Amino acid sequence: MTAGALRAADGSQRAVASRDGAPGVGVLRRQDRMTMLALDQRGSLRTMLARDRPVPQVPDAELISFKAQAVAALASHASAVLLDSTYGRDAMAALPGDTPLILAADKFRQQPGGPVDQSGFDELVTPELVRELNPVAVKMLIIWRAADDPGYRAEQITRFLALARQTGRIALLEAITRPAAGDRFPTAAAHGAAVIAAARELTAYQPDVYKAEVPAYLPGRLELVEEYSRRLSEQIAQPWVVLSNGVRAEDFTDGVRRAVTGGASGFLAGRAIWEDAARSGNPAEALRSISVPRLRALADVARQSGPEK
């Protein structure tokens, strides 16, 4: 494995370990853990910023401004930052030169104010765009339901991985599971089983890093998280991290601790870190006073938990 680098837009160098021209995942770690910040939310962020307004009335400028403020406050405490090209370009310009960029390469079907109900590869994220924005990694979200057509998932993942391989970037594949009926899984064990089933299917396509929900989590229920994290770690070869979507902010620290103890390499999280700030009347102050300490504490928990990865 030889050493290489990717040049940021400001001319600084981001070190990357290369393997036959492909980047190594170590660039996403800090002190042996992946403690990464997600700021690629689009429709969901618009909903948070709406506060008392109808969601469609939130202008794009507010999303752009919040992402830039969040990067300014938080990026130096993260091992990498995930951003989208639609609303995240100002934030990319503010990213410290030694903080790797992950570029979102997905598109969503989402009603205003509602959750993402389908996702796939964004064909507007071209090799030319990747080279222009110069991330070390690209990321795609798959909404996974056991009853859905696996052929659709295969097509989207194949296109995503082709982009990553063609441009020599780390491929980070994310899954959010949905139950067959209703909004929530009936039990924590049912959720854990779905997370593992999704991981087994999707990692077979050989992404470099896998991003999963906190397995076997239901609000206020974390007693099975470590057990199902161990099961997940036994089922896949890739390093994996947890996301915070669907997890209460007050539960996420313990969720990270249990998941890392069970074999996760850390987290790639957004809402549990900065949603309070997005919903506040003074986001810049809330980012400094609430989100920064929260991210630093989460990173400490990830580094102090579990076996060495």
Summary of the structure (lengths in Angstrom):
residues: 309
radius of gyration: 17.9
end to end distance: 18.1
largest distance: 52.8
contacts: 1093
relative contact order: 0.14
helix: 44%
strand: 23%
